[in-house]
Amino acid sequence: MYADYEYYIIEYRMTAPPVIPGELWSYWEKQARAEIDKRTFGRLQTNPALISDKVKDCACELAELLYEADKLSRQALERGGAGPLASYSNDGESGTYDLTQSPYTELGKAVKVREIIYKHLAYTGLLYAGVR
């Protein structure tokens, strides 16, 4: 585990309320860890000494993104597959959904995952693909 729930609550969220409930943390942290491992070439798995606060913060932010994306996706399915509401008209009972810029579509989520990983790990050397 790159970031336990205690780190998430105390260090990452500080005084803000948690986005992810405690009973779901292990699952979403594991999903975040998989995303980090893909882009760090498994370096953190083979050398746990590399797990810094930057890595932990990255795992926390990714876990929140993945959790929120899943939650919104489930809500959209319950509404009949629609995405986030972009506009609504009351007289003619109309609604418009815009998914083009949403971080909760698969493409938008992939872009946001990449942004989060680069935000936290860009200057750590963990993203370097070459040989040292």
N, C-alpha and C positions, 0 to 999 in steps of 0.2 A: 504494500500500500504506500503510495507516495504522500498522501495527506490523510490523516485520520480525522474523525469527526470533531474531536477536541480542537485540532488545529483549525479546521474549517470555522468553527464557532468563535474561538477566542482570537486567533491571529488574523484570519482572512476576513471574516464578517465584522469583527470587533464589536461595535455596539449595534450594528444593523441586525434585524431579525434574519434567521436562516431562510434560504429559498428552498432547500432540500430538507425534508424531515429526516430525523436521525435513523429511523428504521429503513430508509431507502438509500442512505449514504453509501454503503459498501458497494451496491450495484452501480451507482452512477460514477463513483470514483474509479471503479474498475473500467468502465467505458471510457472515461477520460484518460486513464492510464494507457489503454490500448491505442488511443489517438497519439499520445505523446511518444509511445514506443515506436510507432510507425515512422515518425519523423526524426527520432533520435537514434534510429538504427539499433534499438535494443540496448544502448549503452547503459542505461539506468538499471536494467535488469542484471547486467553482468557486473556492474560496479555501483552498489548502493551508496557508496561514499559521495557520489555525484549528486545525490538528492539534496538540493539546497532549498531555501525558502522560495526562490524563483520557480523551481519545479513544483513545489507544493502549491504556490499561488496559481500557477498554470493549471494544475489538476483541479483546483477548486473552481476556477472560472469556467473551465471546460465542462466540469460536472454540472454546473448550474445551467450552462447553455444547452447541454444534451437533455437534461431533465425538463427544462422549459419547452424545448422543441418537441419532446415526446408528449408532454402534457397538452400542448396546443394541437398537436396532430390528432390526439385522441378526442379532444373536444370538437375538432373539425369533422371527424368521422361521425360523431354523434349528431352533428348538424347536417349530415348528408354529404360530407366531403368538401365543403367549402373552406376557404382559408380565411385570413384576417379580413374583416370588413373595412373597405376603403371609403365607401359612401353609402348613404341610405336616404330614401325618399319616403315620406309618410303618406302622402295622398294616394299615390299609385301603388303603395306597398312594394317598393323596389329596393334592391341591394346590389352593391358592386363589390367584388372581392379582388384585391390586388396582391398577387404573390411575387411579383417581379423582384422586389427588393427585400423580401422577408428572409431573416436568418433562420426561419423555421421550415423552409422548403429544403429538399435534399441538397440542391445546388447552393442555396444561400447558407445553409448550415456548414457545408464543406468550406466555403469561403471564410466564414466566421471562425471555424476551428483553426484554419491556417493563420488567420490574423491574431488570434489569442496565443497560439504557440509562438509565433514570431515576436509578439509583444513581450512575452516573458523570457524566451530562451534565445533570442537573436544573438546576443553577445556572450553566450556561455560556452560556445564551442560544441555544444551538443548537437547542433543541426548540421555540422560539417560532414560532408559525405566522403571526403578524401581520406587518404591514408596518412597517419601520423608517424 
